[in-house]
Amino acid sequence: MDLGHELRDAEEHAAVTAALEQLPADHPARVAYQDHADTITLTHLVADRPELVEALKEAYLKSFGRLLRSAGHFRP
């Protein structure tokens, strides 16, 4: 089982949800999201929508940055 939902912080979850709301309910990316796919996997499922790929990548990178800062391993 993918742990995508468990690994997302609240801000990433909100950003991913907002991006995917632009798609029909039966779109493979929305289905995968409901099945707990991670954010990077979702980018492959919306490859035909560069604005969504960018939004998902940005959500992931911001979340990763927050994780690093909160762990004390990264100082911007």
C-alpha positions in Angstrom: 0.0 0.0 0.0 1.2 3.5 -0.8 1.5 5.8 2.1 1.0 9.0 0.1 -1.8 10.4 2.4 0.0 9.5 5.6 3.2 11.3 4.4 1.5 14.5 3.3 1.3 17.4 5.7 -1.9 19.4 5.9 -0.7 22.1 3.5 0.4 19.5 0.9 -2.9 17.7 1.2 -4.8 20.9 0.7 -2.7 21.9 -2.4 -3.0 18.4 -4.0 -6.8 18.4 -3.3 -7.2 21.8 -4.9 -5.2 20.8 -8.0 -7.1 17.6 -8.5 -10.5 19.3 -8.2 -9.9 20.6 -11.7 -10.2 17.0 -13.0 -13.3 14.9 -13.5 -14.2 12.7 -10.5 -13.3 9.5 -12.5 -9.9 10.8 -13.7 -7.1 8.2 -13.0 -5.2 10.8 -10.9 -8.2 11.4 -8.6 -8.8 7.7 -8.3 -5.1 7.1 -7.5 -5.3 9.9 -4.9 -8.2 8.2 -3.2 -6.2 5.0 -3.2 -3.4 6.9 -1.4 -0.9 7.4 -4.3 1.9 9.7 -3.5 2.1 13.2 -5.0 4.9 12.4 -7.4 3.0 9.4 -8.8 0.0 11.8 -9.4 2.2 14.0 -11.6 2.6 11.1 -14.1 -1.1 10.7 -14.3 -1.7 14.3 -15.2 1.3 14.6 -17.6 -1.0 16.1 -20.3 -1.8 19.0 -17.9 1.5 20.9 -17.3 -0.1 23.4 -15.0 -1.3 20.5 -12.7 2.1 18.8 -12.9 3.7 22.1 -11.8 1.1 22.6 -9.0 1.7 19.1 -7.7 5.5 19.3 -7.9 5.4 22.7 -6.0 3.1 21.2 -3.3 5.5 18.3 -2.9 8.7 20.4 -2.8 7.2 22.9 -0.3 6.1 20.0 1.9 9.5 18.4 1.7 11.1 21.7 2.6 8.9 22.1 5.7 9.8 18.5 6.7 13.5 19.2 6.5 13.2 22.5 8.4 11.1 20.9 11.1 13.6 18.0 11.5 16.4 20.6 12.0 18.5 19.2 9.1 18.0 22.2 6.8 18.6 25.8 7.4 17.6 28.2 4.5 
